[in-house]
Amino acid sequence: MKREDDIKNAVETMRRGGVILYPTDTVWGIGCDATNVEAVERVYRIKRRSDAKAMICLVDSDVRLQRYVRNLPAVAWDLLTLATAPTTVILDNVWGLAENLYADDGSLGIRITREEFSKALCYAMQKPIVSTSANISGFPAAQNYRDISGEILGAVDYVCLTRRGEHLPHKPSSIIKLRADGTVTIIRK
């Protein structure tokens, strides 16, 4: 299957409210339309994760990020553009996404992906995509397709074919929390 067809199938699945597995700029992820409350709830159930633990979203560009974040601090732009490794920024003033994605304090983690497949997938979707590691909560993240449990594989509606044969070390993104008041907290290096 061509990459374009893989992306088309994944996007069609998400637009119907489905859940996908896909390779990201870090580890393999469970994804869905980040504006669909029911799809987000289903991801929490698949992971057996409390919705008190917020998930992050991927976007394809600075422009898309600006559609969902009001008053983005200048330091966030610096972090996002100067980072040499995938970096998720937890921000205040995010709007327009499924309410069950937000943390109790109203913040939400967003990352601009620069990896070719996940960037093209986000572009084709034309809105943020949930990106949470493809594992049951508490178990190790799936670095590669072969690391994904049968339980996770059987719980989703579409599994991308792209990069299934890859066997490379991957790690989750760095996470930095930027509060509206200027407070910066490193959550994960």
Residue, then its C-alpha position, 0 to 999 in steps of 0.5 A: m500500500k502506498r503511503e498516501d493510501d495509508i494516510k487516507n485510510a487513517v484519516e477516514t477512520m478518524r473522521r468517522g470517530g475511529v481510533i488508529l495506531y500510527p508511527t509518530d516522531t517518537v514512539w508508536g501512538i494511539g490516535c483519534d480526532a482530538t475534537n471528538v469527545e467519544a473517540v477520546e474517551r475510547v482511547y482512555r478506555i483502550k489504554r485503561r487510563s484515567d481521564a484525569k491524566a491528560m493526553i497530548c495532541l500532534v499538529d503539523s505546523d505552527v499555523r495549525l498550533q495557532r488555531y488552537v492556542r490563544n496568547l502563545p508565550a514567546v518562550a513557547w515559540d523558542l522551545l518549539t522552533l529551537a528544540t533538536a528533539p521532539t518536544t511537547v509543550i503543555l500550555d494554558n489557553v488551548w481551546g476548541l478540542a475535546e473537553n476530556l483531553y484537558a488536564d484538571d487545570g485546563s492545560l493541554g500538551i501539544r507537539i508540532t511533529r516534524e517526522e514525515f509520516s505523522k506530519a503528513l497525517c496531521y496535515a491530511m486530517q486538518k486538525p490536531i490528532v491525539s497522540t498517546s503511547a500505544n500501550i496499556s497505562g503503566f506498561p512500557a511505550a511501544q517503540n516499534y510496531r512489534d512492541i504493540s500488544g495484541e490487546i491494543l492491536g485488537a482494540v483499534d479500528y485501523v493500524c497504519l502500515t507505514r514503518r511497521g518493519e522498523h526496529l529502531p530505538h525511539k523514546p517519548s518526547s520531552i515535556i515542558k509545561l509553560r503557564a500563562d504567568g511565565t512559570v516553566t516546569i520540565i516534566r520529562k527530559 
